[in-house]
Amino acid sequence: MLTTEQKEWLNHLSDTEKISIIPYNPKNKEVFKLIKSDLIKILGKVRISLCGSTFLGISGQGEIDLYIPVAKKHFNSYLDKLKSYIGKPGSIYELRRVRFVKYLNGIKIEIFLINKGSKDWINSRKFENFLKQNPKYLYEYEKLKSKCNGLSVKQYYTVKVIFINKILNKLKVGI
């Protein structure tokens, strides 16, 4: 099941651009360390978290998902620092989440500045931590992602969000 908000977000995604799923690349963790080091120089002492398929050690799109969870009151100051370092963000959800894209060593890095009090951040941590602790579901998730190879961006994320919601419902988390 999808929420109204999730349906709205999914509707803005491409029906024509295709997704490629590739095997897990352990080199991505080294690239994460490099970009994290750069970001700490720019942002100062702040939490920088590796998330997504690289964090989970499974097949995915081959990119690095990096999250910077911050308090709402500091959100805009970190946003300004990231804009000066990376440039214009790809998407902005005011005081909630901002997405930047950067490439390092030929690897796409999606950098998300996120409100650490938001459901988006809290639920993503619960979901990924559950998968880390439950190999059966982690395997199911990786298998599901692999089956999505060649789907449109919109189809891929729809399948993923439905699976994520299933796990969050299992955990009795409000979506």
C-alpha positions in Angstrom: 0.0 0.0 0.0 1.2 3.5 -0.8 0.3 6.7 1.1 -1.0 9.7 -0.8 2.3 11.5 -0.3 4.2 8.6 -1.7 1.9 8.4 -4.7 2.5 12.1 -5.3 6.3 11.7 -5.1 6.3 8.6 -7.4 4.2 10.5 -10.0 7.0 13.0 -10.5 9.5 10.2 -11.5 10.3 9.2 -15.0 8.2 6.5 -16.9 10.9 6.3 -19.6 14.3 6.4 -17.9 15.4 2.8 -17.1 17.1 1.5 -14.0 20.2 -0.7 -14.1 20.9 -2.9 -11.1 24.5 -4.0 -10.7 26.3 -6.2 -8.1 27.5 -4.7 -4.9 30.9 -2.9 -5.2 33.0 -2.8 -2.0 35.0 0.1 -3.5 32.0 2.3 -2.9 32.8 2.2 0.8 36.2 3.7 0.1 34.7 6.4 -2.0 32.3 7.1 0.8 35.2 7.7 3.2 36.8 10.2 0.7 33.6 12.2 0.3 32.8 12.1 4.0 36.3 13.5 4.7 35.7 16.3 2.2 32.2 17.1 3.7 33.5 17.2 7.2 36.0 19.9 6.1 33.1 21.9 4.6 30.4 21.3 7.3 32.4 20.7 10.5 31.5 18.1 13.0 28.3 16.6 11.8 26.9 13.0 11.4 27.4 11.7 7.9 25.8 8.3 7.3 26.2 5.7 4.5 22.8 4.3 3.6 21.2 2.3 0.8 22.6 -0.7 -1.0 26.2 0.2 -0.2 25.4 0.3 3.5 23.5 -3.0 3.2 26.2 -4.6 1.0 23.8 -5.7 -1.7 23.2 -5.1 -5.4 21.8 -1.7 -6.4 22.2 1.1 -8.8 25.9 1.4 -8.1 25.6 4.8 -6.4 26.4 5.9 -2.9 23.6 7.2 -0.8 25.0 9.6 1.8 22.8 11.2 4.4 23.5 14.2 6.6 20.8 14.3 9.4 20.6 17.6 11.1 18.3 19.4 13.5 15.6 21.5 11.7 17.0 24.7 13.3 20.4 24.1 11.6 19.0 22.8 8.3 19.4 26.0 6.3 22.9 26.8 7.4 24.1 23.3 6.3 22.1 23.7 3.1 24.0 27.0 2.3 27.4 25.3 3.0 26.5 22.4 0.7 25.3 24.7 -2.1 28.6 26.5 -2.0 30.5 23.2 -2.2 28.4 21.2 -4.6 26.2 23.7 -6.4 22.5 23.7 -7.1 20.6 20.8 -5.5 18.5 18.4 -7.6 15.5 18.5 -5.3 14.4 20.5 -2.3 11.6 19.7 0.2 11.8 22.7 2.5 13.3 22.1 5.9 12.8 18.3 5.3 15.2 16.9 2.7 17.5 18.2 0.0 19.2 16.0 -2.6 22.5 16.8 -4.3 24.4 14.7 -6.8 28.2 14.6 -7.1 30.6 12.3 -8.9 33.8 11.0 -7.4 36.1 8.5 -9.1 33.3 7.9 -11.6 30.8 6.9 -9.0 27.5 8.8 -8.5 27.0 10.0 -5.0 23.6 11.2 -3.9 24.0 13.5 -0.9 20.9 14.1 1.2 20.6 16.8 3.8 17.8 15.6 5.9 15.8 16.7 9.0 16.8 14.2 11.6 13.4 14.5 13.2 11.5 13.7 10.0 9.7 10.4 9.4 11.7 10.0 6.3 15.0 9.7 8.3 13.6 7.8 11.2 11.8 5.2 9.1 14.8 4.7 6.7 17.0 3.9 9.7 14.4 1.5 11.1 14.1 -0.2 7.7 17.8 -0.6 7.0 18.6 -1.6 10.5 15.9 -4.3 10.4 17.4 -5.6 7.1 20.9 -5.7 8.6 19.5 -7.8 11.5 17.3 -10.1 9.4 19.3 -11.7 6.5 16.1 -13.4 5.2 14.5 -10.0 4.5 17.8 -8.5 3.2 18.0 -11.3 0.7 14.4 -10.8 -0.3 15.0 -7.1 -0.8 18.1 -7.7 -2.9 16.3 -10.3 -5.0 13.4 -7.8 -5.5 15.8 -5.1 -6.6 17.5 -7.4 -9.0 14.2 -8.3 -10.6 13.6 -4.5 -11.2 16.6 -4.3 -13.6 15.4 -2.5 -16.7 12.2 -1.1 -15.2 11.4 2.6 -15.4 12.6 4.8 -12.5 8.9 5.2 -11.5 8.2 1.4 -11.6 11.4 0.7 -9.7 10.7 3.1 -6.8 7.1 2.0 -6.6 8.2 -1.6 -6.1 10.8 -0.5 -3.5 8.4 1.8 -1.6 5.8 -1.0 -1.4 8.4 -3.4 0.1 9.7 -0.8 2.5 6.1 -0.1 3.7 5.5 -3.8 4.2 8.6 -4.0 6.5 7.6 -0.8 8.3 4.1 -2.2 8.8 5.7 -5.4 10.2 7.6 -3.2 12.6 4.3 -1.3 13.5 5.9 2.0 12.4 3.6 4.8 11.2 4.3 5.7 7.6 
